[in-house]
Amino acid sequence: MRPGPVARLIALVVLVAAGAATFLGLRPPDPVPADTPASEFSAERAFPVVADIAREPRPLGSAANARVRDDLTDRLTGLGLTPRVESPLGNVVATLPGTAPTGQVVLAAHLDSVPQGPGAADDAAGVAAVLETVRALRAGPPLRNDLTVLLTDGEEAGLRGARQWVRDGLDRTTPTVVLNHEARGVSGQSLLFRTSPGNAGLVHAMRAVPHPAGNSSLVAIFRLLPNDTDLSVVIGAGRPGIDSAFVEEPEKYHTAADSPANLDPASVQSQGSTMLALARELGATDLAPLDPTASGLPPQPDAVYFPLGDVLVTYPVAWEWPLAGLAVVGLVVVAALARRRELLTTRDALLPGATSPLPLVGAAALAIGLWQLLLVLRPEYADRPFLDRPVPYEVATVALAVLAVSVWHVRVRRRVGPCAAALGAAAPLAVLGLLAAAFVPGAAFLTTWPALGLVIGQALSVATRNSTAATVLAAVPSVVFLAPFAVAAFGIGGVATPIPAVAFALLGLPVVAVLDPVGRRAAALPALALVVAVGATAVGLA
Ligand SMILES: [Zn+2]
């Protein structure tokens, strides 16, 4: 049953290639130059507006806030709209009438910033992208639906502008979809990270986005964060919308370093291309079914969504249960088949299955231990979990996850052999798929597809007694789904939370099972991981 050295080399090459392709796909698109056709979104055209807005902090009530508001009304007038400033706060609102409107698409961003910094990413980039999108829409054929520009004030002071607009400005009977634009860092792709409930129609519209980013698991992560956005007020009123944000380099968020110089133009391009595609798609759609509160139509079901390359995969949330159940049942069936072929005994199958949560718990405990050690040596880290140079500690966290997984694999593999060890590695993924289907709707795909990949791989392996193809196949979904999730998990709370370590352990289980190191090399892996963890921590401290 053990794949030969060539098969394992192929597996390693395929997994590294799958990981590289996945990460290349996560980079934002290159900024489009200013001489591109007028109906396209160009970050180069939007960027001078960002630099102009983000010259200085502009909190609610400040002179800079008033200057920016005057400047934005001038710019909207220049685009051929008739903006109005809505008191008592200073929301700037303007509408571009549609040809045969079924409702309105709202492009929203906030014009204020925190007092601590100029807010180039948060949210001058969103405001500038709204203006550039309106300009591009004006250059193309008119939309069927009305388009409303909503630049809110006082977002950073408690979503005050959004509250005023939802109370006084949002018509109760006009079908409305709000597209809100935010940032929690200064680079990275713009992620479609949250929708209102009953999102099937919104997710259908997302399929028009050229390079869709973000997925239906992110809303669960958003709920773990202390952040909030204007869209919460819209959703709270029972109205539909989509939240997008770029979130990389979170250490610069809400600081003086959120400046035009640090803002990645590629993130503005990502935000703008996504906004323009959604505005065109929803601008041509009958909005009544998307806004049941306004139209009185029945609510829509919920949909799972995630990109594979540039294709947005979507299916009903109701499918999460059967898919997760299939992974669990498949695991049991493959174990039974392997037993009939005398590849393992019942006891062999139970040991790795029952002990497979241990590497996850171990990785979490080691990551918590590392952070507590860092707090003893560098008490100032407690003030801001997003460190200026986090990479050495992130490397140490990954190494600690590898340590936990490899120690478990060496011990279990020695007792029960490769087949049972590989099935054991799939068990936590399959069970987490079931738990997510029950408690975190929209997120089960993250572990269900990796578990199904491992089940199919092991089934082929058991059926053919030749595991080369299966070895290669089995762990590809794990890398494609879990590697980006594990890396992104550092964005939740840096290395101060054990979530990235657990995510890397989840990824490590199938990868180590597939590569199946044994003998001296297997014993060397935990030792190497420990050396890397200690060395990287020392580098970080130095
Ligand atoms: Zn913001």
Residues whose N, C-alpha, C, O or C-beta is under 5 A from the ligand:
A	BS01	ZN	D122 D123 E182 A183
